[in-house]
């Protein structure tokens, strides 16, 4: 299993310096805090879309968690591997026991490649303002189109799937379609940077990309009491713990946001999909 392969590995390589790569590398380190080598491959450094000060903060935290960063172009494979191998990255050769690609490989739309005019040159569904294929009006796209939105995150996907559901219904009923409106237009980057979940992890909240009401109630992004009213019920920590957005009067960073990040997928799943579902009865989970 994947878990056993990671457990038995001397070196785990995660390829990708974005949000997914940071989160995965952090979780591996948290679950294996010993001498296991965890390497993060980054073509242009970690979180290249962030400011220099943010990137320096992220790099410092990775170093503190003993996660190596290797920068440069590499010959790394596109698929994961649970068998030993080696990668040349820049001028370095990195040998691994387990390898995970954690970077965007584009939309999973190859099955549409033979449909004339459906995809653009990047493999995205070429859509109009209704998130509807320009060439095939019976095709709509959520998360894999060339709609000009900066990131693919739940608030934006939610707006897309609602637009698509409404427009499919309108199309079937013979009614006019409605133009899609971007969800959370204030959000240009993910609102959290996460390096592992839980009290052993680290995360910070980017208050430039949170909903405006949250900005207004948190004294510009300070955590805990008295700066963040939503955190007040959590202050039974009596100064000994970390609120969901950080320590009282401190920056929105640390173990509190990392713990919150671990709970968010379950919160979203419960809100949007009535839970995570259950594993198939014929399979076993380790």
URFEN-V470988 format. One record per pair of residues at least 6 apart in sequence whose ideal C-beta (glycine too) atoms are under 7 Angstrom apart, sorted by the first residue. I is the first residue (numbers start at 1). J is the second residue. If there is no record, write none. Layout:
BEGIN
I:J
I:J
END
This chain:
BEGIN
1:286
2:82
3:286
5:82
5:98
6:12
6:28
6:32
6:98
9:36
9:97
9:98
10:36
10:37
10:97
11:37
11:39
11:95
11:96
11:97
12:28
12:36
12:38
12:96
12:97
12:98
13:39
13:41
13:87
13:94
13:96
13:99
14:21
14:24
14:25
14:40
14:100
14:102
15:41
15:76
15:100
15:101
15:102
15:103
16:101
16:102
16:103
17:40
17:42
17:45
17:46
17:47
17:48
18:47
18:103
19:190
19:193
20:102
21:40
21:102
21:103
22:46
22:193
22:194
22:195
23:194
23:195
23:196
24:100
24:102
25:38
25:40
25:67
26:65
26:194
26:195
26:196
26:201
27:196
27:197
28:38
29:38
29:65
29:66
29:67
29:196
30:196
30:198
30:200
30:201
37:68
38:67
38:68
39:68
39:70
39:94
40:62
40:67
40:68
40:69
41:70
41:74
41:76
41:89
42:69
42:71
43:72
43:73
45:55
45:71
46:55
46:58
46:59
46:62
46:69
47:54
47:55
47:58
47:193
49:189
58:193
59:69
61:195
61:202
62:69
62:195
65:195
70:89
70:92
70:94
71:90
72:89
72:90
73:90
74:87
74:88
74:89
75:87
75:88
76:87
76:101
77:99
78:101
78:105
79:101
80:99
80:100
80:101
81:99
82:98
84:96
84:97
85:96
85:99
86:93
86:94
86:95
87:94
87:96
106:122
106:123
107:123
107:124
107:144
109:119
109:123
109:125
109:144
112:118
112:119
113:119
115:136
116:135
117:135
118:125
118:126
118:133
118:135
118:136
118:139
119:125
119:126
120:126
120:146
124:144
124:145
124:146
125:133
125:139
125:141
125:144
125:145
126:133
126:134
126:146
127:133
127:134
127:141
127:145
127:146
127:147
128:134
129:179
129:180
130:167
130:177
130:179
130:180
131:140
131:141
131:145
131:147
131:160
131:163
131:164
131:167
131:180
132:140
132:167
132:177
133:139
140:164
140:167
140:168
142:157
142:160
142:161
142:164
143:152
143:157
143:160
147:180
149:156
149:182
150:188
151:189
151:190
153:187
153:190
154:268
155:183
155:184
155:187
156:182
156:183
156:184
158:183
158:272
159:181
159:182
159:183
160:180
163:180
166:178
167:177
167:178
170:176
170:177
171:177
186:209
186:212
187:209
188:209
189:206
189:209
190:209
191:205
191:206
191:209
191:210
192:203
192:205
192:206
192:257
192:261
193:203
193:204
193:206
194:201
194:203
194:258
194:261
195:201
195:202
195:203
196:202
196:258
197:258
197:261
197:262
198:258
198:259
198:262
199:255
199:259
201:255
201:258
202:254
202:258
203:257
203:258
203:261
204:252
204:253
204:257
205:245
205:252
205:257
207:215
207:221
207:252
217:228
217:229
217:230
218:227
218:228
218:245
219:227
221:252
222:228
222:249
222:250
223:231
223:243
223:245
223:246
223:247
223:248
223:250
223:252
223:256
224:231
224:235
224:243
224:246
224:247
224:248
224:249
224:250
225:231
225:232
225:235
225:248
227:249
228:243
228:245
231:243
231:244
231:245
234:243
234:244
235:243
239:248
242:254
242:255
242:256
243:256
244:256
244:257
244:260
245:252
245:256
245:257
246:252
246:253
246:254
246:256
246:257
247:254
266:276
269:275
269:276
279:285
END
